[in-house]
Amino acid sequence: MTAMTTPPEHRILQALDRFNAAYPWDHNAHYHRWILRQLPRRFGSALDVGCGSGDLARLLATRAGSVDGIDADPAIVARAQELTAPAAPVTYTVADAPTGLPPGPYDVITCVAALHHLPFADALTHFRRHLAPGGTLVVVGLARARTPGDHLLGIAAAPLNAAVGWLKNKGRATPRPVSMTAPTKPATMTFPEVVRAARRVLPGARLRRRLFWRYTLVWHHR
């Protein structure tokens, strides 16, 4: 009887998973500076949906008059408050999106790696209603890989992901503490489904596939 063997590509992926666990880095924070480049140099108010520990909210506060960050996890909101200077114009609230959004309206709304946890069209509809005329919505999201292009982009990202992790950790294995790892769930919508659904709610929205298993959406409220 021939013993079952693991296909070479599976062994490579398993090795990459082990490497990435030893040299972790934040795929979402990788896009924070890109998000800032989509926004005006100064604006009045911003809302960060799914703010986590507040990294993006604090960056937004360098340009905004005020920033509201919301997250459904009380522990992560408490951590965001601890990490934010008392004088910073940032307020954090424990709330469920999209129904628990503060009233606004906002000049900027951001949502990073949270939209796939929400009812997609309903969430975008709420974001549109809470965005001031002339405002900007920026989403960094996750989609389910299905097309050959999706899989090729994932294959290309895997070794680059490992290289970035090595560089960001300066070659030292520093596993991420379990307590600081946010709960995640897999995306269910494919990128073409995301594009079709988004443009029904937000005509003219710009969407692009990105490296590191992400896509971006930018919409301006005319």
Residue pairs with C-beta under 8 A, 6 or more apart in sequence:
6 14
13 158
16 158
16 159
16 161
16 162
19 162
19 165
20 161
20 162
20 165
21 175
22 173
22 174
22 175
23 162
23 165
23 166
23 168
23 169
23 173
23 174
24 165
24 169
24 174
24 175
24 176
25 164
25 165
25 168
25 169
26 55
27 113
27 161
27 212
27 213
27 214
28 112
28 113
28 140
28 214
29 55
29 56
30 164
30 212
31 112
31 140
31 210
31 214
31 216
32 55
32 56
32 59
32 112
34 216
35 56
35 59
35 110
35 112
35 138
35 140
36 59
36 60
36 63
38 136
38 138
38 218
39 63
39 108
39 136
39 138
40 63
40 107
40 136
41 63
42 63
42 64
43 63
43 64
43 65
43 107
43 108
44 64
44 65
44 66
44 107
45 64
45 65
45 66
45 67
45 68
45 104
45 105
45 106
45 107
45 108
45 132
46 57
46 60
46 61
46 64
46 66
46 67
46 68
46 106
46 107
46 108
46 109
46 110
47 67
47 68
47 69
47 70
47 101
47 102
47 104
47 106
47 108
47 109
47 110
47 130
48 56
48 57
48 60
48 67
48 68
48 69
48 70
48 109
48 110
48 111
48 112
49 70
49 97
49 98
49 101
49 109
49 110
49 111
49 114
49 127
50 70
50 71
50 72
50 97
50 111
50 112
50 113
50 114
50 117
51 57
51 69
51 70
51 71
51 77
51 80
51 92
52 71
52 76
52 80
52 182
53 76
53 79
53 80
53 83
53 180
54 69
54 79
54 80
54 81
54 83
54 84
54 90
54 92
56 110
56 112
57 67
57 69
57 80
57 84
57 90
57 92
58 83
58 84
58 88
58 90
60 67
60 108
60 110
61 67
61 88
61 89
61 90
64 89
64 107
64 108
65 89
66 89
66 90
66 91
67 89
67 90
67 91
68 90
68 91
68 92
68 93
68 102
68 106
69 77
69 80
69 90
69 91
69 92
69 93
70 92
70 93
70 94
70 95
70 97
70 100
70 101
70 102
71 77
71 80
71 92
71 94
71 95
72 94
72 95
72 96
72 97
73 94
73 182
73 183
74 94
76 182
77 92
77 93
77 94
80 92
81 92
84 90
84 92
93 102
95 101
95 102
97 111
97 114
97 118
97 123
97 126
98 118
98 119
98 122
98 123
98 125
98 126
98 127
99 126
101 126
101 127
101 130
102 130
103 130
104 130
104 131
104 132
105 130
105 131
105 132
105 135
106 130
106 131
106 132
106 135
107 132
107 134
107 135
107 136
108 135
108 136
108 137
108 138
109 127
109 130
109 131
109 135
109 136
109 137
109 138
110 137
110 138
110 139
111 123
111 127
111 137
111 138
111 139
111 140
111 141
112 139
112 140
113 140
113 141
113 142
113 184
113 214
115 123
115 124
115 139
115 141
115 142
116 141
116 142
116 143
116 185
116 186
116 187
116 188
116 189
117 185
120 189
120 194
120 197
120 198
121 197
121 200
121 201
124 197
124 198
124 201
124 202
125 201
127 137
128 137
128 201
128 202
128 219
128 221
131 137
131 221
132 221
133 221
133 222
134 220
134 221
134 222
135 220
135 221
136 218
136 219
136 220
136 221
137 202
137 217
137 218
137 219
137 220
137 221
138 216
138 217
138 218
139 216
139 217
139 218
140 210
140 214
140 215
140 216
141 187
141 194
141 214
141 215
141 216
141 217
142 186
142 187
142 213
142 214
142 215
143 150
143 187
143 189
143 190
143 191
143 193
143 194
143 209
143 215
144 186
144 187
144 188
144 189
144 190
145 151
145 154
145 190
145 213
146 190
146 191
147 190
147 191
147 192
149 209
150 190
150 191
150 209
153 209
153 211
154 213
156 211
157 211
157 212
157 213
160 211
160 212
161 212
189 197
191 207
191 209
191 215
194 207
194 215
194 217
195 207
198 205
198 207
198 217
199 205
199 207
202 217
202 219
204 219
204 220
204 222
205 217
205 218
205 219
206 216
206 217
206 218
206 219
207 215
207 216
207 217
208 215
208 216
209 215
210 216
